[in-house]
């Protein structure tokens, strides 16, 4: 059985891989709710406001602050989420 990977876990994995993410990068219902979970755990994200391509609004481009302590917090939270989701079945 493969490990269930939640949206929060996917976002954390991509941030740890050094990717910069915007709300439009993912087809999740509300990317901000997952980012809030990450930030509430004390994990620092760098957020830059960038113009939206389709209208006059702006959205955030986010990436993980690359301090050793922050990376450790992100990895620890990812491990915690993996432990919490260990018995969930993967969606097909």
C-alpha positions as CSV (number, residue, x, y, z in Angstrom):
1,X,0.0,0.0,0.0
2,X,1.3,3.4,-1.0
3,X,1.5,6.3,1.5
4,X,-1.3,8.8,1.4
5,X,0.0,12.2,0.5
6,X,-2.2,15.2,1.5
7,X,-2.2,18.5,-0.3
8,X,-0.3,20.1,2.6
9,X,2.3,17.3,2.3
10,X,2.6,17.9,-1.5
11,X,3.1,21.7,-0.9
12,X,5.7,21.1,1.8
13,X,7.6,18.6,-0.5
14,X,7.7,21.1,-3.3
15,X,8.8,23.9,-1.0
16,X,11.6,21.8,0.4
17,X,12.6,21.0,-3.2
18,X,13.2,24.7,-3.6
19,X,10.1,25.4,-5.8
20,X,8.3,28.7,-5.7
21,X,4.6,28.3,-5.6
22,X,1.6,30.5,-6.4
23,X,-2.1,29.8,-5.9
24,X,-2.5,29.3,-9.6
25,X,0.2,26.5,-9.6
26,X,-2.1,24.0,-8.0
27,X,-5.7,23.0,-8.7
28,X,-6.6,22.8,-5.0
29,X,-9.8,24.5,-3.9
30,X,-7.9,27.0,-1.7
31,X,-4.1,26.9,-1.6
32,X,-4.1,29.6,1.1
33,X,-5.7,27.2,3.6
34,X,-2.8,24.8,3.2
35,X,-0.2,27.6,3.4
36,X,-1.8,28.8,6.6
37,X,-1.4,25.3,8.2
38,X,2.3,25.4,7.3
39,X,2.8,29.0,8.6
40,X,0.9,28.1,11.8
41,X,3.6,25.6,12.6
42,X,6.2,28.3,12.7
43,X,7.6,27.6,9.3
44,X,8.7,30.8,7.6
45,X,7.7,31.4,4.0
46,X,8.9,34.3,1.9
47,X,5.9,35.9,0.1
48,X,6.1,38.2,-2.8
49,X,3.1,39.9,-4.3
50,X,3.0,39.6,-8.1
51,X,0.4,40.8,-10.6
52,X,-2.2,38.4,-11.8
53,X,-2.0,37.7,-15.5
54,X,-5.7,37.7,-16.0
55,X,-6.9,40.7,-14.0
56,X,-5.7,43.7,-12.0
57,X,-5.4,41.8,-8.8
58,X,-2.2,40.4,-7.2
59,X,-1.4,37.1,-5.7
60,X,1.5,35.7,-3.6
61,X,4.5,33.8,-4.9
62,X,5.8,31.8,-2.0
63,X,9.0,29.9,-1.2
64,X,10.6,28.5,1.9
65,X,13.0,30.6,3.8
66,X,16.2,28.6,3.5
67,X,17.6,28.8,7.1
68,X,18.6,25.5,8.7
69,X,16.1,25.9,11.5
70,X,13.3,26.6,9.1
71,X,14.1,23.6,6.9
72,X,14.2,21.4,10.0
73,X,10.8,22.6,11.0
74,X,9.4,21.9,7.6
75,X,10.9,18.4,7.5
76,X,9.6,17.7,11.0
77,X,6.1,18.8,10.0
78,X,6.2,16.7,6.9
79,X,7.2,13.7,9.1
80,X,4.4,14.5,11.5
81,X,1.9,14.6,8.6
82,X,3.2,11.3,7.2
83,X,2.8,9.7,10.6
84,X,-0.8,11.1,11.0
85,X,-1.7,9.9,7.5
86,X,0.0,6.5,7.7
87,X,-3.3,4.5,7.8
88,X,-5.2,6.5,5.2
89,X,-5.7,4.9,1.8
90,X,-4.3,6.7,-1.2
91,X,-6.9,8.3,-3.5
92,X,-7.0,6.8,-7.0
